[in-house]
Amino acid sequence: MLKDTLSKFFKVDSLLSNLSGYVETKVELAKIELKEQLGKGLARAVTWVLLVFFVAIFLLFTSIAAALAIGKSVGIIFGFLIIGSVYLIVSLVLWFNRDRIIRKLEHVLTPSLTEDK
């Protein structure tokens, strides 16, 4: 009897009900926000993959055309060797400067990944 009276006086039942409703609402909101962020991230990733793919195809065909054009004057094999050497030099420059490039990319990309849009 005293327990019921104290429970009604302090409205513990409604307080617990409101608290559990609040927690459930916060969990649902977190799920919705997570799904939204996942959708945005996936859309960005797909866009970047497509962009990189088409740039790579463009670079491939442009390289073949340049090798054939150079090959007309110095020989077809040497045209492809010259273009391949250009890619080797670019790759070596990137390799030896990779730490500096990584730091710059981290500096540029980290703020855009942490900001809320």
Secondary structure, DSSP 8 states (H G I E B T S, - for coil): -HHHHHHHHHTHHHHHHHHHHHHHHHHHHHHHHHHHHHHHHHHHHHHHHHHHHHHHHHHHHHHHHHHHHHHHHH-HHHHHHHHHHHHHHHHHHHHHTHHHHHHHHHHHHHHHHHS--
